[in-house]
Amino acid sequence: MKYSFFLLLLATHTALAQQPSQRRRAAGNNYIISKDETGKNKETVNTVIGNTSYRLILVNDKLTELYVDDKLVPPDQYSRYEETVQKIKEQLRIDRIQAEKDQQRAMADQKKAGADQEQAMKDDTAAKLQQEKAAKDQQRAKLDQENAMKDQTAAKLQQKKAAKDQQQAKIDQEQAMKDDAAAKLQQEKAEKDQRQAKLDQENAMKDQTAVKLQQEKAAKDQQQAKLDQEQAMKDQAIAKIDEERAKEDQRLLKQLISDLVKDGIVTDEKSIQSIKMSSTELLVNDKKQPEDVYLKYKAKYPRFATANFSYEGSAGGNKTMHMHQ
């Protein structure tokens, strides 16, 4: 885990930029964005580095006022603080970018959850239409089967009549043969109708199976949409927890540096090149501290001891804090 000096200050910069004027405070640092009387972007940054407080006022990203320990610095002396001012402005830029990335990721997760939920509703509507079609097909198959049975009954009656006519008289034999042929055709039609009724019934069963599968898919899509929405909410909660944890770590770091100066381990914050604390030792500027000093700081800063804390400078002069959990 890595936190820079001003993550506490700018973690919500995007939300601030959408309002005319709003203030965020954290551990003695604050950042204000507003409009000046001419409508230009005006940014006010207050922070403490070591035992020195700084206040910068920038208009359209140009430094217009600088206060050091609440004393106004004349513009002709800005060059004395140029390195510190550039570090503060660079850190502001980095933290703005990170804050905007976190917000964009949360919005993307929420948008995906909404799209999945909308698709689930569409699938559910399609399943209902499919079910209605299956019911109609089943009703039609039932009617076809009833007609087939009626035709079969009529054919049997026709056959009986043909037999009676054949016995009645030789003269009527031709008519009887015709009637018999008609009965045969009627029976063939009945058999065809019965086969068609069977096919219609099979199709109705297939449609019912398709409806069931469609309903199961709709249920899964609804469940996925719910999971996506819950994940988006979890991501937002984690981002908030990380922001609060970063604020607390910066507060503890400032207090730790103050204690090192107070206990005479270092002369001031600028003399600190590195600090490392683990579950077994404390090193300041790569120098291992006595056991009693380590135990005192371990008891006061247990989070740093258990998280393998380190604080060190880079080649460019920036200092960073790490938690190797």
C-alpha positions as CSV (number, residue, x, y, z in Angstrom):
1,M,0.0,0.0,0.0
2,K,1.4,3.4,-0.9
3,Y,0.1,6.9,0.1
4,S,1.6,10.2,-0.8
5,F,1.5,13.4,1.4
6,F,-1.6,14.9,-0.1
7,L,-3.9,11.9,-0.8
8,L,-6.0,13.0,2.1
9,L,-6.4,16.5,0.6
10,L,-7.6,15.6,-3.0
11,A,-9.3,12.2,-2.8
12,T,-12.6,13.9,-3.5
13,H,-11.4,16.6,-5.8
14,T,-13.7,15.6,-8.7
15,A,-16.8,16.1,-6.5
16,L,-15.5,19.5,-5.4
17,A,-14.9,20.7,-8.9
18,Q,-18.6,20.3,-9.7
19,Q,-19.7,22.9,-7.1
20,P,-19.0,26.7,-7.0
21,S,-17.2,26.5,-3.6
22,Q,-16.7,23.7,-1.1
23,R,-14.1,22.8,1.6
24,R,-12.4,19.5,2.6
25,R,-10.3,19.2,5.7
26,A,-8.0,16.4,6.9
27,A,-5.3,16.3,9.6
28,G,-4.6,20.1,9.4
29,N,-4.6,20.2,5.6
30,N,-7.3,21.6,3.4
31,Y,-8.1,22.5,-0.2
32,I,-10.6,25.0,-1.6
33,I,-11.7,25.5,-5.2
34,S,-13.9,28.4,-6.2
35,K,-14.2,31.3,-8.7
36,D,-12.7,34.7,-8.2
37,E,-14.5,38.0,-9.0
38,T,-13.4,37.7,-12.7
39,G,-14.7,34.1,-13.1
40,K,-11.3,32.5,-13.1
41,N,-10.5,29.2,-11.3
42,K,-9.2,30.0,-7.8
43,E,-7.5,27.3,-5.7
44,T,-6.4,27.7,-2.1
45,V,-4.1,25.0,-0.6
46,N,-3.2,24.8,3.1
47,T,-0.8,22.2,4.3
48,V,2.0,21.6,6.9
49,I,5.4,20.1,5.9
50,G,7.5,19.4,8.9
51,N,6.9,22.2,11.4
52,T,6.2,24.7,8.6
53,S,2.7,25.7,7.4
54,Y,2.2,26.7,3.8
55,R,-0.7,28.4,2.1
56,L,-0.8,28.7,-1.7
57,I,-3.4,30.7,-3.7
58,L,-3.4,29.9,-7.4
59,V,-5.5,31.5,-10.1
60,N,-5.8,29.4,-13.3
61,D,-2.9,27.3,-11.9
62,K,-0.6,30.4,-11.5
63,L,0.7,31.2,-8.0
64,T,-0.6,34.6,-6.9
65,E,-0.1,34.5,-3.1
66,L,2.2,32.5,-0.8
67,Y,2.1,32.4,3.0
68,V,4.7,30.6,5.1
69,D,3.8,30.2,8.8
70,D,0.9,32.7,8.1
71,K,3.4,35.3,6.8
72,L,2.9,36.7,3.2
73,V,5.9,36.0,1.1
74,P,6.7,38.8,-1.5
75,P,6.7,37.7,-5.1
76,D,10.4,38.5,-5.5
77,Q,11.1,35.8,-2.8
78,Y,9.0,33.0,-4.4
79,S,12.2,31.4,-5.8
80,R,13.3,30.5,-2.3
81,Y,10.2,28.2,-2.0
82,E,10.1,27.1,-5.6
83,E,11.0,23.4,-5.0
84,T,8.4,23.1,-2.2
85,V,5.7,24.8,-4.2
86,Q,6.4,22.5,-7.2
87,K,6.2,19.4,-5.0
88,I,2.8,20.5,-3.6
89,K,1.4,21.3,-7.1
90,E,2.7,18.0,-8.5
91,Q,1.1,16.0,-5.7
92,L,-2.2,17.8,-6.2
93,R,-2.1,16.8,-9.9
94,I,-1.4,13.2,-9.2
95,D,-4.1,12.9,-6.5
96,R,-6.7,14.6,-8.8
97,I,-6.0,12.0,-11.5
98,Q,-6.3,9.1,-9.1
99,A,-9.6,10.4,-7.6
100,E,-11.1,10.8,-11.1
101,K,-10.1,7.2,-12.0
102,D,-11.7,5.8,-8.9
103,Q,-14.9,7.7,-9.6
104,Q,-15.0,6.6,-13.2
105,R,-14.6,2.9,-12.3
106,A,-17.5,3.1,-9.7
107,M,-19.8,4.8,-12.3
108,A,-18.9,2.1,-14.9
109,D,-19.8,-0.7,-12.5
110,Q,-23.1,1.0,-11.7
111,K,-23.9,1.5,-15.4
112,K,-23.2,-2.2,-16.2
113,A,-25.5,-3.3,-13.3
114,G,-28.3,-1.2,-14.8
115,A,-27.8,-2.6,-18.3
116,D,-27.9,-6.2,-17.0
117,Q,-31.1,-5.5,-15.1
118,E,-32.8,-4.1,-18.2
119,Q,-31.7,-7.1,-20.3
120,A,-33.2,-9.4,-17.6
121,M,-36.6,-7.6,-17.9
122,K,-36.5,-8.0,-21.7
123,D,-35.8,-11.7,-21.4
124,D,-38.7,-12.1,-18.9
125,T,-41.1,-10.4,-21.3
126,A,-40.0,-12.7,-24.2
127,A,-40.5,-15.7,-22.0
128,K,-44.1,-14.7,-21.2
129,L,-44.9,-14.3,-25.0
130,Q,-43.4,-17.7,-25.7
131,Q,-45.5,-19.2,-23.0
132,E,-48.7,-17.7,-24.4
133,K,-47.8,-19.1,-27.9
134,A,-47.2,-22.6,-26.4
135,A,-50.7,-22.5,-24.7
136,K,-52.3,-21.6,-28.0
137,D,-50.5,-24.4,-29.8
138,Q,-51.6,-26.9,-27.2
139,Q,-55.2,-25.8,-27.5
140,R,-55.0,-26.2,-31.3
141,A,-53.6,-29.7,-30.9
142,K,-56.5,-30.6,-28.6
143,L,-59.0,-29.4,-31.2
144,D,-57.3,-31.4,-34.0
145,Q,-57.3,-34.5,-31.9
146,E,-61.1,-34.1,-31.2
147,N,-61.8,-33.7,-34.9
148,A,-59.7,-36.8,-35.7
149,M,-61.8,-38.8,-33.2
150,K,-65.0,-37.5,-34.8
151,D,-63.8,-38.4,-38.3
152,Q,-62.9,-41.9,-37.1
153,T,-66.3,-42.4,-35.6
154,A,-68.0,-41.2,-38.8
155,A,-65.9,-43.6,-40.8
156,K,-67.0,-46.6,-38.7
157,L,-70.6,-45.6,-39.1
158,Q,-70.1,-45.3,-42.9
159,Q,-68.6,-48.8,-43.0
160,K,-71.5,-50.3,-41.1
161,K,-73.9,-48.6,-43.6
162,A,-72.0,-50.0,-46.5
163,A,-72.2,-53.5,-45.1
164,K,-76.0,-53.2,-44.6
165,D,-76.4,-51.9,-48.2
166,Q,-74.4,-54.8,-49.6
167,Q,-76.7,-57.3,-47.8
168,Q,-79.8,-55.4,-48.9
169,A,-79.7,-56.1,-52.6
170,K,-77.5,-56.8,-55.5
171,I,-78.8,-53.7,-57.2
172,D,-77.4,-51.6,-54.4
173,Q,-74.0,-53.3,-54.5
174,E,-72.4,-50.7,-56.7
175,Q,-73.6,-48.0,-54.4
176,A,-72.3,-50.0,-51.5
177,M,-68.9,-50.3,-53.0
178,K,-68.8,-46.5,-53.6
179,D,-69.9,-46.0,-50.0
180,D,-67.1,-48.4,-48.9
181,A,-64.5,-46.5,-51.0
182,A,-65.7,-43.2,-49.5
183,A,-65.5,-44.7,-46.0
184,K,-61.9,-45.7,-46.8
185,L,-61.0,-42.2,-47.9
186,Q,-62.6,-40.8,-44.8
187,Q,-60.6,-43.2,-42.6
188,E,-57.4,-42.2,-44.3
189,K,-58.2,-38.6,-43.7
190,A,-59.0,-39.4,-40.0
191,E,-55.6,-41.2,-39.7
192,K,-53.8,-38.1,-41.2
193,D,-55.7,-35.8,-38.8
194,Q,-54.6,-38.0,-35.9
195,R,-51.0,-38.0,-37.0
196,Q,-51.2,-34.2,-37.4
197,A,-52.6,-33.9,-33.9
198,K,-49.7,-35.9,-32.5
199,L,-47.2,-33.7,-34.3
200,D,-49.0,-30.6,-32.9
201,Q,-48.9,-32.0,-29.4
202,E,-45.1,-32.7,-29.7
203,N,-44.5,-29.1,-31.0
204,A,-46.5,-27.8,-28.0
205,M,-44.3,-29.8,-25.6
206,K,-41.2,-28.4,-27.3
207,D,-42.5,-24.9,-27.0
208,Q,-43.2,-25.5,-23.3
209,T,-39.5,-26.7,-22.9
210,A,-38.3,-23.6,-24.7
211,V,-40.4,-21.4,-22.4
212,K,-38.9,-23.1,-19.3
213,L,-35.3,-22.5,-20.6
214,Q,-36.1,-18.9,-21.4
215,Q,-37.5,-18.4,-17.9
216,E,-34.4,-19.9,-16.3
217,K,-32.2,-17.6,-18.4
218,A,-34.2,-14.6,-17.4
219,A,-33.9,-15.6,-13.7
220,K,-30.1,-16.0,-14.1
221,D,-29.8,-12.6,-15.8
222,Q,-31.8,-11.0,-13.0
223,Q,-29.5,-12.6,-10.4
224,Q,-26.4,-11.4,-12.4
225,A,-27.8,-7.9,-12.5
226,K,-28.3,-8.0,-8.7
227,L,-24.7,-9.3,-8.2
228,D,-23.3,-6.6,-10.4
229,Q,-25.2,-3.9,-8.6
230,E,-24.0,-5.2,-5.2
231,Q,-20.4,-5.3,-6.5
232,A,-20.6,-1.7,-7.6
233,M,-21.8,-0.7,-4.1
234,K,-19.0,-2.7,-2.5
235,D,-16.4,-1.0,-4.8
236,Q,-17.7,2.4,-3.7
237,A,-17.6,1.3,0.0
238,I,-14.0,0.0,-0.4
239,A,-12.9,3.3,-2.0
240,K,-14.4,5.2,1.0
241,I,-12.6,2.9,3.5
242,D,-9.3,3.3,1.6
243,E,-9.7,7.1,1.7
244,E,-10.4,7.2,5.4
245,R,-7.5,4.8,6.1
246,A,-5.1,7.0,4.1
247,K,-6.2,10.0,6.2
248,E,-5.5,8.1,9.4
249,D,-2.1,6.9,8.2
250,Q,-1.0,10.4,7.3
251,R,-2.1,11.6,10.7
252,L,-0.1,8.9,12.4
253,L,2.9,9.6,10.2
254,K,2.9,13.3,11.1
255,Q,2.6,12.4,14.8
256,L,5.5,9.9,14.5
257,I,7.8,12.5,12.9
258,S,6.9,14.9,15.6
259,D,7.7,12.4,18.3
260,L,11.1,11.6,16.6
261,V,12.0,15.3,16.7
262,K,10.6,15.7,20.2
263,D,12.7,12.7,21.5
264,G,15.8,14.1,19.9
265,I,16.2,11.1,17.5
266,V,16.3,13.5,14.6
267,T,16.8,17.3,14.6
268,D,13.9,18.1,12.3
269,E,11.8,16.5,9.5
270,K,14.2,17.6,6.8
271,S,16.9,15.5,8.3
272,I,14.8,12.3,7.9
273,Q,15.9,10.2,5.0
274,S,14.0,7.1,5.9
275,I,12.0,5.4,8.7
276,K,11.3,1.7,8.8
277,M,9.3,-0.2,11.5
278,S,8.5,-3.9,11.6
279,S,7.4,-6.4,14.3
280,T,11.1,-6.7,15.4
281,E,12.9,-3.3,15.0
282,L,12.8,0.4,14.3
283,L,15.3,2.1,11.9
284,V,15.7,5.8,11.4
285,N,18.0,6.9,8.5
286,D,19.0,3.2,8.3
287,K,20.2,3.3,12.0
288,K,18.7,0.7,14.3
289,Q,17.2,2.3,17.4
290,P,17.7,0.9,21.0
291,E,15.2,-1.8,22.2
292,D,13.5,0.5,24.7
293,V,13.0,3.2,22.0
294,Y,11.6,0.6,19.6
295,L,9.2,-0.8,22.2
296,K,8.0,2.7,23.1
297,Y,7.2,3.4,19.4
298,K,5.8,0.0,18.8
299,A,3.3,0.4,21.6
300,K,2.3,3.9,20.4
301,Y,2.1,3.0,16.7
302,P,1.1,-0.7,16.5
303,R,-0.3,-0.3,13.0
304,F,3.1,0.7,11.6
305,A,4.8,-2.2,13.4
306,T,2.4,-4.9,12.2
307,A,2.2,-3.5,8.6
308,N,6.0,-3.3,8.0
309,F,5.9,0.4,7.6
310,S,8.5,2.4,5.7
311,Y,8.9,6.1,4.9
312,E,11.7,7.2,2.6
313,G,12.9,9.8,0.0
314,S,13.4,9.3,-3.7
315,A,16.0,10.7,-6.1
316,G,13.7,13.6,-7.0
317,G,13.2,14.7,-3.4
318,N,9.7,13.3,-2.9
319,K,9.0,11.2,0.2
320,T,6.6,8.3,0.2
321,M,5.0,6.0,2.7
322,H,4.6,2.2,2.2
323,M,2.6,-0.5,4.1
324,H,3.9,-4.0,3.2
325,Q,1.0,-5.9,4.6
